[in-house]
Amino acid sequence: MSAKCAGCNKTVYTAEQIKALDQTWHKQCLKCEVCKTTLQLATLQSFEKKPYCKAHVPIVKHTTVANDVMSQHAKQAQDVASYANKTNIETQKGTGEKPSQDVF
């Protein structure tokens, strides 16, 4: 049984197929998602299992995750330290508690 083309969803026969991006394509259906230029294996760039030409392949940008657990913990620690510095609170090393004052 012949496979279906990922571009047009029609049957692809062995003589006219090209395998790219874990899918089977007609040679004329493997096109850039943006400019629709017909691609070959030598000119194919991929992003998230979609075909692109070299000019239009998306660039991955780093994202900032502001609400992860480690970021929240670090922010809280900075807030505590900042508050302690502003109000001159002495804290016992390692515990975050005020030093006990023994009354004799």
N, C-alpha and C positions, 0 to 999 in steps of 0.2 A: 504494500500500500504506500502511496506517495504522501509526503508531508504537505502541510498547509503553509503558505507563505506568510511570514509575520507582517509584511507590508500590506498585502491586498486580501489575504485570507483565502486565496484560491489554491488549487492543487499545484504543487511544484514537482516537475519530473526531474530525474537525475541529470539529464543533459543540460538543463537550464538553471540548476540550483547553485546557490552559494551559501555556505554555512558560516554564520558570524553571530556573535553575541548569544551563543547557546540556542540559536534558532535557525530555521531554514528560510531563505529568501529567494525570490526571482532576482536575477542579476540586475534588472532594471528597477526593481522595487527597493533596493537598498539605497536609501537617500537620506541626506542630512535632514534632521527634524526642523531646522530653521529655514534654510535656503533651498531645500529640495534638490540639491546637486546630487547626481548619481555617484555613488561611492564604490570603490574597489577595496579589497582587503588591505592594499598598501596605503590607501588614503583614509581609511576608516579610523575614527576616534570614537570612543564610547563613554557614556556617562549614565549611570543607573540603567544599564542594559538598553540604552537607546543610541541609535547611530547619529554621529555628528561629523561634519568636516572639521579640519584643523582650525579654521577661523571662528567656528561657532561652538566649540566644545565649552560647556560651562566650567568656570573656575570655582573650586571649592574654597569657601571662606570659613575661617574659624568663627565659631559662635561663642558667646559668653553665656554661661548658665548661672544666673544670679541666685537661684533658689535651691541649689543643692545643699546637702547637709553640711559638708565641709566649709562651704562659703558662709553659711549662716553661723556656724560655730566660730569661724575666724572673725566675723564681724562682731559677734557678741563679746568675744575676748577683747577686741580692740575697744569696744564701748566701755567695758568694765575697767580696762587699764586707763582709758582717757578720763573716766569719771574719778578714778582713784587719784590720778595726777592732779586734776582740777581741785579736788577737795582735800588733798593731802591726807588721805586715809592710809594709815599704815596697815599692812596686811601681813599675816604670818606666812612665811615662805612655804610655798607648795600647797597650802590648803585653801587660800583665799579667805581665811577667817581672820578677824581681828585678834591680835595677841591678847591672851588672858592676863588680867591684872590681878595678881594675888594681893589680897588685903591682909595685913598682919595685925 
